[in-house]
Amino acid sequence: MSATALLMTAAAANAAETEAPIIERPDFHSATGIFDIDALEALGRVSEPKVSPDGKQVLYGISYESVPQNKSNRELWVMNLDGSAQTRITTTPKSENSAVWIDGGRRIAFLYPDADGNPQLWAMNADGSARVQISQHEGGIAGFLFSPDQSKIVMIGSVKYARTAADIYPDLPQATGRVLDDLMYKHWDEWVTEIPHPFVGNFDGSKITDVVDIMDGEPYESPMKPFGGIESFAWTPDGNGLVYTSRKKTGLEYAISTNSDLYLYDFASKTTKNLTEGMMGYDTCPAFSPDGQYMAWLSMERDGYEADKNRLFVMNMATGEKTDLTTEWDYTIEEFAWNPSSKSLWFIAYHQGIAPVFEIDLKSHAVTALTDAVADFTSLSPVDEKTVVTMNHSMLRPNEVFSVAKGKKNKIDVKQLTDVNGSIFAQLTMPTVEKRMVPTTDGKEMLTWVVYPPHFDAAKKYPAILYLQGGPQSSVSQAWSYRWNFALMGSNGYIVILPNRRGVPGFGTEWEEQISKDYPGQNMRDYLSAIDYMKQEPYIDAKHVGATGASYGGFSTYWLAGNHEGRFAAFLAHAGIFNTEAQYLETEEMWFANWDMGGAYWDKDNAAAQRTFAKSPHRFVDKWDTPIMISHGELDYRILASQGMSAFNAAKLRGIPAEMVIYPDENHWILKPQNAVMWQRLFFRWFDRWLKDEK
């Protein structure tokens, strides 16, 4: 495309944008001084901080939601490394995403929809001026990564995968039937008709040319669905090769395996080499050291176990030697980044109920915690060998941008750089959070977070909610969620009890792995231990305690509904597994069902599987005696909405007070703003009805 054409494209886009309403920061004023749904929806959502090449500035995004428009909008900001001079550089009706610095920090590249609504690559000056569309990829792109010298670019595009009715019978162009002959025909929230591939082209600073699919003709994903992104790729330091992540399997073989590998594509010879041959679990997130001597990546050991420990591996690129840096580290790593010195790596891992920033030495493998805040850190963008920019959130505050720096005598300086939502929280009295250690039935102690309402008075009695975590191997840390928001629950007058029951990461491999093949076992006893322990407190109204959760937390809700012996007065389950036998055949990722449930229910010689299915929640409906609310999304192909409908029907047939809400346009989560507000209103309407005296 010529420069004139690019300018015309930009002008047309700008003209269209001036006519569209732009979602801005709301003018929020609290009427109550308490954190409520309106305050939750008014918050700015900070994301993707990126340090400039000279280490002097930070690029980041802030999103706001509009409930009337039922959508959100993300704008880009820049600030100095010390947090000063925070400046908005975009004002558009649609979101800028995946923004990075290019041209030595003189320009910024990002994704933005084209006239047809497809995300394309755009670029602009660092101050937001001279905005132009760079890519014209059919169907748009889902991510991009420039080579070190920015002469090449890899873009995530899509290729056709499944046959259509017209492919089989061209004389029936309006036929809509899907003809299927293998598994993985659906995934997460879509019918699999396309798969992602890496498209590589040359880049001269203004246009992309000579674009080729380096996996042309291969029926495999790269990145891997449903959540893989540009972190699945890494350019070699000389730009002559690209490492990509792929699980080169299809159908049934794909559905039962987590064995992905890292492949090196060489542009000169157009050949591909498997760098992790024989490593049988997930291998993901390749990243080369700044000096080019090593490649680091995250690796799981066992095929079929998606929640296996994420080890941090490095490969000596000269010798091919692979080294696990974390053999003595008994926790799973969430994300990492190379220290610019190439002598160490920073990483984030759940550890004893929080997610600090750690540093691991490349030679000694010694691990040092750099932060100790009661908070979760996420995202790592290096500045220099002593400083990294990150984000931090807790149960009481959403993400803000922080820097973590080692000073003299390795003293750590953690500095908050943004305070996007400070003016909102200044108007509010928030709940408080306490850590409690609860004895378990097998003689251990379980870290349990307890959220207390604002203005908590221990002389009064409060209703309580037991939170049941999903996953099942997901941390109960200092998480901030816009749906399962514990501060919002506390602000509505509830004491919220959040046990780190068996199965959650952050407490060692043994603790995390215990839950596999033992769904109705120790972790359920952990939940009952937590509620029995907290009910001893005089300020908890023992007659008004509810339980709630989603996904595996929904399974837990259904299971407790038939096994709680009068402990609870109300339940609420979202996207939960009700009938494990049906779930085994309804879900898409069979590796998960095989590993965690133990195998197929028809395998009568499989003792682990038989234990799982014998204690499916639906087998205890005869003991259901407590009001229950159920919600589910019809686009949820991980746990079909029929699971929720079955549970609701069972409750009504048993004569139990029950309510169900089905979202036809939502998946495993509730994402659209108006649906999210509706969900929160229904959540509190239900629990207030059964757990508060004023019902």
C-alpha positions as CSV (number, residue, x, y, z in Angstrom):
1,M,0.0,0.0,0.0
2,S,1.4,3.5,-0.9
3,A,1.9,6.2,1.6
4,T,-1.0,8.2,0.0
5,A,-3.3,5.2,0.4
6,L,-2.2,4.8,4.1
7,L,-3.0,8.4,4.8
8,M,-6.4,8.1,3.1
9,T,-7.1,5.0,5.2
10,A,-6.2,6.8,8.3
11,A,-8.3,9.8,7.4
12,A,-11.3,7.7,6.7
13,A,-10.9,5.9,10.0
14,N,-10.5,9.1,11.9
15,A,-13.6,10.6,10.2
16,A,-15.7,7.5,11.2
17,E,-14.3,7.6,14.8
18,T,-15.4,11.3,15.3
19,E,-19.0,10.2,14.7
20,A,-19.0,7.3,17.2
21,P,-19.6,7.7,20.9
22,I,-16.5,7.3,23.0
23,I,-16.6,5.5,26.3
24,E,-14.9,7.8,28.8
25,R,-14.1,7.7,32.5
26,P,-17.4,8.0,34.4
27,D,-18.1,10.9,36.7
28,F,-18.6,8.7,39.7
29,H,-19.9,10.0,43.1
30,S,-20.8,7.5,45.7
31,A,-24.2,8.0,47.4
32,T,-23.5,5.5,50.2
33,G,-19.8,5.5,50.8
34,I,-19.8,1.7,50.4
35,F,-18.4,-0.3,47.5
36,D,-21.4,-1.3,45.3
37,I,-22.1,-2.5,41.8
38,D,-22.0,1.1,40.4
39,A,-18.6,1.6,41.9
40,L,-17.4,-1.7,40.5
41,E,-18.5,-0.8,37.0
42,A,-17.0,2.7,37.2
43,L,-13.4,1.4,37.8
44,G,-10.7,1.9,35.3
45,R,-9.1,-1.4,34.3
46,V,-5.3,-1.0,33.9
47,S,-3.4,-3.4,31.7
48,E,-0.3,-4.3,29.6
49,P,2.5,-1.9,30.9
50,K,5.5,-1.9,28.5
51,V,8.7,-0.1,29.2
52,S,10.2,2.0,26.4
53,P,13.6,0.9,24.9
54,D,15.4,3.7,26.7
55,G,13.9,2.8,30.0
56,K,12.4,6.2,30.6
57,Q,8.7,5.8,29.9
58,V,5.9,3.2,30.4
59,L,3.1,2.6,27.9
60,Y,-0.1,1.2,29.3
61,G,-3.8,0.9,28.7
62,I,-6.9,1.9,30.7
63,S,-10.4,0.4,29.9
64,Y,-13.8,1.7,31.0
65,E,-17.1,0.0,30.6
66,S,-20.4,1.5,29.5
67,V,-23.4,-0.3,30.8
68,P,-25.8,1.6,28.4
69,Q,-23.6,0.8,25.4
70,N,-23.0,-2.7,26.7
71,K,-19.3,-2.6,25.8
72,S,-15.9,-1.3,26.9
73,N,-13.2,0.9,25.4
74,R,-9.5,0.8,26.0
75,E,-7.3,3.9,25.5
76,L,-3.5,4.1,25.6
77,W,-1.4,6.2,28.0
78,V,2.2,6.9,28.6
79,M,4.1,8.1,31.7
80,N,7.6,8.6,32.9
81,L,9.2,5.7,34.8
82,D,8.7,7.5,38.1
83,G,4.9,7.8,37.4
84,S,5.0,11.5,36.5
85,A,3.6,13.1,33.3
86,Q,0.7,10.6,32.8
87,T,-0.6,11.4,29.4
88,R,-3.4,9.9,27.3
89,I,-2.4,9.5,23.7
90,T,-5.5,8.0,22.1
91,T,-9.2,9.0,22.0
92,T,-11.1,6.6,19.9
93,P,-14.4,4.7,20.0
94,K,-12.8,1.3,19.9
95,S,-10.0,-0.3,21.9
96,E,-6.3,-0.2,21.2
97,N,-4.7,-3.5,22.3
98,S,-1.4,-5.3,22.4
99,A,0.5,-2.0,22.2
100,V,4.4,-2.1,22.0
101,W,7.1,0.4,21.4
102,I,8.9,0.3,18.0
103,D,11.5,2.4,16.2
104,G,13.6,2.8,19.3
105,G,10.6,4.3,21.2
106,R,9.7,6.8,18.5
107,R,6.6,5.0,17.5
108,I,4.0,2.6,19.0
109,A,2.4,-0.4,17.2
110,F,-1.0,-1.8,18.3
111,L,-4.1,-3.7,17.2
112,Y,-7.2,-1.8,16.2
113,P,-10.3,-2.7,14.1
114,D,-10.3,-1.9,10.4
115,A,-13.4,-0.6,8.6
116,D,-14.8,-4.2,8.6
117,G,-14.3,-4.6,12.3
118,N,-11.3,-7.0,12.0
119,P,-8.3,-6.2,14.2
120,Q,-5.3,-5.1,12.2
121,L,-1.8,-3.7,12.9
122,W,-1.6,0.0,13.2
123,A,1.3,2.4,14.1
124,M,1.5,6.0,15.4
125,N,4.1,8.3,16.8
126,A,4.8,8.0,20.5
127,D,2.6,11.0,21.2
128,G,-0.4,9.4,19.3
129,S,-0.1,11.4,16.1
130,A,0.3,10.2,12.5
131,R,-1.8,7.1,13.1
132,V,-1.8,4.7,10.1
133,Q,-3.0,1.1,9.4
134,I,-0.1,-1.2,8.5
135,S,-1.6,-4.7,7.9
136,Q,-4.4,-5.7,5.6
137,H,-4.6,-9.4,6.7
138,E,-7.8,-11.1,5.6
139,G,-10.0,-11.7,8.6
140,G,-7.7,-9.7,10.8
141,I,-4.9,-10.7,13.2
142,A,-5.0,-11.7,16.9
143,G,-1.4,-10.7,17.8
144,F,2.0,-9.7,16.4
145,L,5.7,-9.8,17.3
146,F,8.5,-7.9,15.6
147,S,11.9,-9.4,15.1
148,P,14.8,-7.9,17.1
149,D,15.8,-5.5,14.2
150,Q,12.1,-5.0,13.3
151,S,12.7,-6.1,9.7
152,K,10.3,-9.0,10.1
153,I,7.0,-9.6,11.8
154,V,5.0,-12.6,12.8
155,M,1.2,-12.2,12.9
156,I,-1.4,-14.6,14.3
157,G,-4.0,-15.2,11.6
158,S,-6.5,-17.9,10.9
159,V,-6.8,-20.7,8.4
160,K,-9.8,-22.9,7.5
161,Y,-10.0,-26.2,9.4
162,A,-13.4,-27.8,9.2
163,R,-15.4,-28.8,6.2
164,T,-18.6,-26.9,5.5
165,A,-21.8,-28.3,4.1
166,A,-21.0,-26.5,0.8
167,D,-17.6,-28.3,0.6
168,I,-19.4,-31.7,0.7
169,Y,-22.5,-30.8,-1.4
170,P,-21.8,-27.7,-3.5
171,D,-25.4,-27.9,-4.8
172,L,-26.7,-27.1,-1.2
173,P,-25.1,-23.7,-0.5
174,Q,-27.6,-22.8,2.2
175,A,-27.3,-26.1,4.1
176,T,-26.1,-25.5,7.7
177,G,-25.4,-29.0,8.9
178,R,-21.9,-29.7,10.4
179,V,-20.5,-33.1,9.4
180,L,-18.1,-34.4,12.1
181,D,-15.9,-37.4,12.1
182,D,-13.5,-36.7,15.0
183,L,-13.2,-35.0,18.4
184,M,-12.3,-31.4,19.3
185,Y,-15.1,-30.1,17.0
186,K,-15.9,-27.5,19.6
187,H,-13.6,-25.7,22.1
188,W,-14.4,-23.3,24.9
189,D,-17.1,-21.2,23.2
190,E,-16.8,-21.9,19.5
191,W,-17.3,-24.6,16.9
192,V,-13.8,-25.2,15.5
193,T,-14.0,-24.1,11.9
194,E,-10.7,-22.2,11.8
195,I,-7.4,-22.5,13.6
196,P,-4.6,-20.0,14.3
197,H,-1.4,-20.0,12.3
198,P,1.8,-17.8,12.3
199,F,2.1,-15.6,9.3
200,V,5.5,-14.0,8.7
201,G,6.3,-11.0,6.5
202,N,9.0,-8.4,5.9
203,F,8.5,-5.0,7.4
204,D,10.1,-1.8,6.1
205,G,8.6,0.6,8.7
206,S,5.4,1.4,6.8
207,K,4.2,-1.8,5.1
208,I,4.3,-5.6,5.4
209,T,5.2,-7.6,2.3
210,D,6.0,-11.2,1.3
211,V,3.7,-12.7,3.9
212,V,3.8,-16.5,4.3
213,D,2.2,-19.0,6.6
214,I,5.2,-20.9,8.0
215,M,2.9,-23.8,8.9
216,D,1.1,-23.8,5.5
217,G,-0.8,-27.1,5.0
218,E,-0.4,-28.2,8.7
219,P,-3.7,-28.9,10.5
220,Y,-2.3,-27.8,13.8
221,E,-2.7,-24.7,16.0
222,S,-0.1,-22.1,16.8
223,P,-0.7,-20.6,19.2
224,M,-2.9,-23.1,21.0
225,K,-6.5,-22.5,21.7
226,P,-8.3,-21.3,23.7
227,F,-5.9,-18.9,25.5
228,G,-2.6,-19.0,23.6
229,G,-1.3,-15.7,22.3
230,I,1.8,-13.9,21.1
231,E,3.7,-15.3,24.1
232,S,3.8,-18.5,22.1
233,F,6.5,-17.1,19.8
234,A,10.1,-15.9,20.2
235,W,12.5,-14.6,17.5
236,T,16.0,-15.8,17.5
237,P,18.4,-12.9,18.4
238,D,19.6,-12.7,14.7
239,G,16.1,-12.7,13.4
240,N,16.8,-15.6,11.1
241,G,14.6,-18.0,13.0
242,L,11.3,-18.1,14.9
243,V,10.4,-20.4,17.8
244,Y,6.7,-21.3,18.0
245,T,4.5,-23.4,20.3
246,S,2.3,-26.1,18.9
247,R,0.6,-29.3,19.8
248,K,0.9,-31.1,16.5
249,K,-2.1,-33.3,17.0
250,T,-5.6,-33.4,15.7
251,G,-8.9,-35.0,16.7
252,L,-8.9,-37.7,19.3
253,E,-5.1,-37.5,19.7
254,Y,-5.4,-33.7,20.4
255,A,-8.3,-34.2,22.8
256,I,-6.5,-36.5,25.1
257,S,-3.0,-34.9,25.1
258,T,-1.3,-31.8,26.5
259,N,2.0,-32.6,24.8
260,S,3.0,-29.4,23.1
261,D,6.5,-28.6,21.8
262,L,8.7,-25.7,20.8
263,Y,9.6,-25.7,17.2
264,L,12.4,-23.6,15.5
265,Y,11.6,-22.5,12.0
266,D,14.7,-21.5,10.0
267,F,14.0,-18.9,7.3
268,A,17.0,-19.6,5.2
269,S,16.4,-23.4,4.8
270,K,12.7,-23.2,5.4
271,T,13.0,-26.2,7.8
272,T,11.5,-26.8,11.2
273,K,13.2,-28.5,14.2
274,N,11.5,-29.8,17.4
275,L,13.5,-28.3,20.3
276,T,11.7,-30.2,23.0
277,E,11.3,-33.6,21.5
278,G,10.6,-36.2,24.3
279,M,9.4,-33.6,26.8
280,M,5.8,-34.9,27.2
281,G,3.7,-32.1,28.8
282,Y,3.0,-28.5,27.9
283,D,6.0,-26.6,26.6
284,T,5.2,-22.9,26.2
285,C,6.3,-19.3,26.4
286,P,9.8,-19.3,24.8
287,A,12.0,-16.3,25.5
288,F,15.7,-15.7,24.5
289,S,18.1,-14.2,26.9
290,P,19.2,-10.7,26.0
291,D,22.7,-12.0,25.2
292,G,21.3,-14.7,23.0
293,Q,23.0,-17.6,24.7
294,Y,19.9,-19.2,26.2
295,M,16.3,-19.8,25.6
296,A,13.9,-20.1,28.6
297,W,10.5,-21.6,28.6
298,L,7.8,-23.0,30.8
299,S,7.5,-26.8,30.8
300,M,5.2,-29.3,32.4
301,E,6.4,-32.9,32.8
302,R,3.4,-35.2,32.4
303,D,1.2,-35.6,29.3
304,G,-2.5,-35.1,30.0
305,Y,-2.1,-33.1,33.2
306,E,-2.8,-29.5,32.5
307,A,-2.3,-28.4,36.1
308,D,1.2,-30.0,36.4
309,K,3.9,-27.9,38.0
310,N,5.2,-25.3,35.5
311,R,8.9,-25.7,35.6
312,L,11.3,-23.0,34.3
313,F,13.7,-24.5,31.8
314,V,16.6,-23.0,29.9
315,M,18.4,-24.3,26.9
316,N,22.0,-23.5,26.0
317,M,21.7,-22.6,22.4
318,A,25.3,-23.5,21.6
319,T,25.2,-27.0,23.1
320,G,21.4,-27.8,23.2
321,E,21.7,-28.7,26.9
322,K,18.4,-28.3,28.8
323,T,18.4,-27.3,32.5
324,D,15.4,-27.2,34.9
325,L,16.1,-24.2,37.1
326,T,13.3,-25.1,39.5
327,T,14.1,-28.6,40.6
328,E,14.4,-27.3,44.2
329,W,11.4,-24.9,43.8
330,D,8.2,-26.7,44.8
331,Y,5.8,-24.1,43.3
332,T,4.4,-23.6,39.8
333,I,5.5,-20.6,37.8
334,E,2.9,-18.3,36.2
335,E,5.1,-16.0,34.1
336,F,8.7,-14.9,33.7
337,A,11.0,-12.4,32.1
338,W,14.7,-12.3,31.5
339,N,16.8,-9.8,33.6
340,P,18.6,-7.6,31.0
341,S,21.9,-8.8,32.5
342,S,21.1,-12.4,31.2
343,K,22.3,-13.6,34.6
344,S,18.9,-14.2,36.2
345,L,15.2,-14.2,35.5
346,W,12.3,-12.6,37.2
347,F,9.1,-14.7,37.7
348,I,5.7,-14.6,39.4
349,A,4.4,-17.6,41.3
350,Y,1.6,-18.2,43.8
351,H,3.2,-18.7,47.2
352,Q,1.3,-19.1,50.5
353,G,-1.8,-17.3,49.3
354,I,-0.2,-14.4,47.4
355,A,1.7,-14.0,44.2
356,P,5.0,-12.2,44.7
357,V,7.8,-11.3,42.2
358,F,10.8,-13.6,42.5
359,E,14.3,-13.7,41.0
360,I,16.1,-16.9,40.2
361,D,19.9,-17.0,39.5
362,L,20.8,-18.7,36.2
363,K,23.9,-20.5,37.7
364,S,23.1,-21.2,41.3
365,H,19.3,-21.5,40.8
366,A,18.8,-19.6,44.1
367,V,15.3,-18.1,44.4
368,T,14.8,-14.7,46.1
369,A,11.5,-13.1,46.9
370,L,11.5,-9.4,45.8
371,T,8.1,-8.5,47.2
372,D,6.2,-9.4,50.3
373,A,3.0,-7.3,49.9
374,V,-0.3,-9.0,50.7
375,A,-1.1,-8.8,47.0
376,D,-0.8,-10.6,43.7
377,F,1.6,-9.3,41.1
378,T,1.1,-9.8,37.4
379,S,3.0,-8.8,34.2
380,L,6.8,-8.2,34.0
381,S,8.4,-5.6,31.8
382,P,12.1,-5.1,32.5
383,V,13.8,-1.7,32.7
384,D,17.4,-2.6,33.6
385,E,19.1,-5.3,35.5
386,K,17.8,-3.9,38.8
387,T,14.3,-2.8,37.9
388,V,11.1,-4.3,36.5
389,V,7.7,-2.7,35.9
390,T,4.8,-4.8,36.9
391,M,1.2,-4.6,38.2
392,N,-0.3,-5.3,41.6
393,H,-3.8,-6.1,42.8
394,S,-5.5,-7.4,45.9
395,M,-9.0,-8.4,47.1
396,L,-9.6,-4.7,47.9
397,R,-8.0,-2.9,44.8
398,P,-7.8,-3.7,41.1
399,N,-4.5,-3.5,39.1
400,E,-2.3,-0.5,39.2
401,V,1.2,-0.2,37.7
402,F,4.2,-0.6,40.0
403,S,7.9,-0.7,39.7
404,V,10.1,-3.1,41.7
405,A,13.7,-2.1,42.0
406,K,16.8,-3.4,43.9
407,G,18.7,-0.6,45.6
408,K,21.8,-0.4,47.7
409,K,22.6,-3.6,49.6
410,N,19.8,-5.2,47.5
411,K,17.1,-3.3,49.4
412,I,13.9,-3.6,47.5
413,D,11.9,-0.5,46.6
414,V,8.3,-1.2,45.5
415,K,6.7,2.0,44.1
416,Q,3.2,2.5,42.9
417,L,3.2,4.4,39.6
418,T,-0.5,4.8,38.8
419,D,-3.5,5.5,40.9
420,V,-6.2,5.3,38.3
421,N,-9.0,4.6,40.7
422,G,-7.8,6.5,43.7
423,S,-10.6,9.1,43.5
424,I,-13.2,6.4,43.6
425,F,-11.8,4.5,46.6
426,A,-11.3,7.8,48.4
427,Q,-15.1,8.0,48.6
428,L,-15.5,4.5,50.0
429,T,-15.1,2.6,53.2
430,M,-13.8,-0.8,52.1
431,P,-14.0,-4.2,53.8
432,T,-11.0,-5.6,55.6
433,V,-9.2,-8.9,54.9
434,E,-7.6,-11.2,57.5
435,K,-5.5,-14.4,57.1
436,R,-6.7,-17.3,59.3
437,M,-5.1,-20.7,59.7
438,V,-7.7,-23.4,59.9
439,P,-7.0,-27.0,61.1
440,T,-8.0,-29.7,58.6
441,T,-9.3,-33.2,59.2
442,D,-5.9,-34.7,58.3
443,G,-3.9,-32.7,60.8
444,K,-2.7,-29.9,58.5
445,E,-3.3,-26.1,58.5
446,M,-5.1,-24.4,55.7
447,L,-4.6,-20.7,54.9
448,T,-8.1,-19.1,54.7
449,W,-8.8,-15.5,53.8
450,V,-11.7,-13.9,55.6
451,V,-13.3,-10.7,54.3
452,Y,-15.1,-8.6,56.9
453,P,-17.8,-5.9,56.0
454,P,-17.0,-2.2,56.3
455,H,-17.4,-0.9,59.9
456,F,-17.2,-4.5,61.1
457,D,-18.4,-4.8,64.7
458,A,-17.5,-8.1,66.4
459,A,-20.4,-7.6,68.9
460,K,-22.9,-8.0,66.0
461,K,-23.9,-11.1,64.0
462,Y,-23.3,-11.2,60.2
463,P,-24.4,-13.7,57.5
464,A,-21.6,-15.4,55.8
465,I,-20.7,-16.8,52.3
466,L,-18.3,-19.7,51.8
467,Y,-16.5,-19.3,48.5
468,L,-15.8,-22.4,46.5
469,Q,-12.9,-22.1,44.1
470,G,-13.0,-23.3,40.5
471,G,-10.2,-24.8,38.5
472,P,-10.0,-27.0,40.4
473,Q,-6.3,-26.1,40.5
474,S,-6.7,-22.3,40.7
475,S,-5.2,-20.2,43.5
476,V,-7.3,-18.5,46.2
477,S,-4.9,-15.6,46.5
478,Q,-5.3,-11.8,46.6
479,A,-7.3,-11.9,43.5
480,W,-9.4,-9.1,42.1
481,S,-12.3,-10.1,39.9
482,Y,-15.1,-8.2,38.2
483,R,-17.5,-11.0,38.8
484,W,-16.4,-12.9,41.9
485,N,-15.6,-9.7,43.7
486,F,-15.0,-10.4,47.4
487,A,-14.9,-6.8,48.3
488,L,-18.4,-6.4,46.8
489,M,-19.6,-9.3,48.8
490,G,-18.2,-7.9,52.0
491,S,-19.6,-4.5,51.3
492,N,-23.1,-6.0,51.0
493,G,-22.8,-7.1,54.6
494,Y,-21.4,-10.6,54.3
495,I,-18.4,-12.2,55.9
496,V,-16.7,-14.0,53.1
497,I,-14.7,-17.2,53.9
498,L,-12.1,-18.2,51.2
499,P,-10.3,-21.4,52.0
500,N,-7.1,-22.5,50.1
501,R,-8.4,-26.0,50.1
502,R,-6.6,-29.0,48.7
503,G,-5.9,-28.6,45.0
504,V,-4.9,-24.9,44.9
505,P,-1.4,-23.9,43.9
506,G,0.9,-22.0,46.2
507,F,1.3,-24.6,48.9
508,G,3.6,-27.1,47.3
509,T,3.1,-29.9,44.8
510,E,1.6,-32.4,47.2
511,W,-1.1,-30.0,48.3
512,E,-2.0,-29.1,44.8
513,E,-2.1,-32.6,43.3
514,Q,-4.1,-34.2,46.1
515,I,-7.4,-33.2,44.5
516,S,-6.9,-35.1,41.3
517,K,-9.1,-38.2,41.2
518,D,-10.5,-37.2,44.6
519,Y,-13.1,-34.6,43.8
520,P,-15.6,-35.5,46.6
521,G,-12.8,-36.2,49.1
522,Q,-10.3,-34.2,51.1
523,N,-11.0,-30.8,49.5
524,M,-14.7,-31.1,50.5
525,R,-13.6,-31.9,54.0
526,D,-11.4,-28.8,53.9
527,Y,-14.4,-26.7,53.0
528,L,-16.4,-28.1,55.9
529,S,-13.5,-27.6,58.2
530,A,-13.4,-23.9,57.2
531,I,-17.0,-23.3,57.8
532,D,-17.2,-25.2,61.0
533,Y,-14.1,-23.3,62.3
534,M,-15.5,-19.9,61.4
535,K,-19.0,-20.7,62.8
536,Q,-17.4,-20.8,66.2
537,E,-16.9,-17.0,66.0
538,P,-19.7,-15.3,67.8
539,Y,-20.1,-12.7,65.1
540,I,-21.1,-15.2,62.4
541,D,-24.8,-16.0,62.2
542,A,-24.6,-19.8,61.9
543,K,-28.1,-20.1,60.7
544,H,-27.5,-17.8,57.7
545,V,-24.5,-19.1,55.8
546,G,-24.4,-19.6,52.1
547,A,-22.0,-21.3,49.7
548,T,-21.2,-20.4,46.1
549,G,-18.8,-21.0,43.3
550,A,-18.3,-21.5,39.5
551,S,-17.0,-24.3,37.3
552,Y,-15.4,-26.8,39.8
553,G,-16.8,-24.4,42.4
554,G,-20.2,-25.1,40.9
555,F,-19.5,-28.8,41.2
556,S,-18.6,-28.2,44.8
557,T,-21.8,-26.3,45.3
558,Y,-23.9,-29.1,43.9
559,W,-22.0,-31.7,45.9
560,L,-22.3,-29.8,49.2
561,A,-26.0,-29.4,48.5
562,G,-26.4,-33.1,49.1
563,N,-23.7,-33.5,51.8
564,H,-23.8,-30.5,54.1
565,E,-25.8,-31.8,57.0
566,G,-27.6,-28.5,57.6
567,R,-24.6,-26.3,57.5
568,F,-25.9,-24.0,54.8
569,A,-29.1,-21.9,54.3
570,A,-28.6,-21.2,50.5
571,F,-26.5,-22.2,47.5
572,L,-25.6,-20.5,44.2
573,A,-23.8,-22.4,41.5
574,H,-22.5,-20.9,38.2
575,A,-21.3,-23.1,35.3
576,G,-21.0,-26.1,37.5
577,I,-20.6,-29.9,36.9
578,F,-23.8,-31.6,38.1
579,N,-23.5,-35.0,36.5
580,T,-19.9,-36.2,36.1
581,E,-20.9,-39.1,33.8
582,A,-22.5,-36.7,31.4
583,Q,-19.7,-34.2,31.8
584,Y,-17.1,-36.8,30.8
585,L,-18.7,-37.1,27.4
586,E,-19.9,-33.5,27.0
587,T,-16.7,-31.7,27.5
588,E,-14.1,-31.0,24.9
589,E,-10.6,-31.3,26.5
590,M,-10.6,-35.0,27.3
591,W,-7.2,-34.9,28.9
592,F,-8.7,-32.9,31.8
593,A,-11.5,-35.4,32.4
594,N,-9.2,-38.4,32.1
595,W,-6.6,-37.0,34.6
596,D,-8.8,-35.4,37.2
597,M,-11.8,-37.8,37.1
598,G,-9.5,-40.8,36.7
599,G,-10.8,-42.0,33.3
600,A,-14.0,-43.2,31.7
601,Y,-17.1,-44.2,33.7
602,W,-17.5,-47.4,31.7
603,D,-14.0,-48.6,32.7
604,K,-15.2,-50.8,35.6
605,D,-11.7,-51.9,36.5
606,N,-10.6,-48.3,37.0
607,A,-11.0,-47.8,40.8
608,A,-10.2,-44.1,40.7
609,A,-12.7,-43.4,38.0
610,Q,-15.4,-45.5,39.7
611,R,-14.9,-43.5,42.9
612,T,-15.3,-40.2,41.1
613,F,-18.5,-41.2,39.3
614,A,-20.0,-43.0,42.2
615,K,-20.0,-39.7,44.1
616,S,-21.2,-37.4,41.3
617,P,-23.4,-34.6,42.8
618,H,-26.5,-35.8,40.9
619,R,-26.4,-39.0,42.9
620,F,-27.2,-37.0,46.1
621,V,-30.2,-35.1,44.9
622,D,-32.4,-37.1,47.3
623,K,-30.7,-35.2,50.1
624,W,-31.2,-31.8,48.7
625,D,-33.2,-29.6,51.1
626,T,-31.8,-26.1,50.7
627,P,-32.7,-23.2,48.3
628,I,-30.4,-23.1,45.3
629,M,-29.8,-20.6,42.4
630,I,-28.2,-21.7,39.2
631,S,-26.6,-19.7,36.3
632,H,-25.0,-20.8,33.1
633,G,-24.0,-19.5,29.7
634,E,-25.3,-21.3,26.6
635,L,-22.0,-20.7,24.8
636,D,-20.1,-22.7,27.4
637,Y,-18.7,-25.7,25.7
638,R,-16.4,-26.6,28.6
639,I,-19.4,-27.4,30.8
640,L,-22.6,-27.4,28.8
641,A,-25.6,-25.4,30.0
642,S,-27.5,-28.7,30.2
643,Q,-25.6,-29.4,33.4
644,G,-27.2,-26.3,35.0
645,M,-30.6,-27.1,33.5
646,S,-30.4,-30.6,34.9
647,A,-29.6,-29.4,38.4
648,F,-32.4,-26.8,38.3
649,N,-34.9,-29.4,37.1
650,A,-33.8,-31.7,39.9
651,A,-34.3,-29.0,42.5
652,K,-37.8,-28.2,41.2
653,L,-38.8,-31.8,41.0
654,R,-37.7,-32.2,44.6
655,G,-39.8,-29.2,45.6
656,I,-36.8,-27.1,46.6
657,P,-36.9,-23.3,46.1
658,A,-34.8,-22.7,43.0
659,E,-34.1,-20.1,40.5
660,M,-32.1,-20.3,37.2
661,V,-30.7,-17.7,34.8
662,I,-29.4,-18.8,31.4
663,Y,-27.3,-16.4,29.3
664,P,-27.6,-17.3,25.6
665,D,-24.7,-15.1,24.6
666,E,-22.2,-15.9,27.3
667,N,-19.6,-18.7,27.7
668,H,-18.0,-20.1,30.9
669,W,-17.8,-16.5,32.1
670,I,-20.2,-13.6,32.1
671,L,-18.5,-10.8,30.1
672,K,-21.0,-8.4,28.6
673,P,-21.5,-5.3,30.9
674,Q,-25.2,-5.5,31.2
675,N,-25.2,-9.3,31.8
676,A,-22.4,-8.7,34.4
677,V,-24.6,-6.1,36.3
678,M,-27.6,-8.4,36.0
679,W,-25.6,-11.3,37.5
680,Q,-24.4,-9.2,40.4
681,R,-27.9,-8.0,41.1
682,L,-29.3,-11.6,41.0
683,F,-26.5,-12.8,43.2
684,F,-27.3,-10.5,46.0
685,R,-31.0,-10.6,45.5
686,W,-30.8,-14.4,46.0
687,F,-28.5,-14.5,49.1
688,D,-30.2,-11.5,50.7
689,R,-33.5,-13.3,50.4
690,W,-32.3,-16.4,52.3
691,L,-29.4,-15.1,54.5
692,K,-30.6,-11.8,55.8
693,D,-33.2,-11.3,58.5
694,E,-35.0,-8.6,56.5
695,K,-35.9,-11.1,53.8
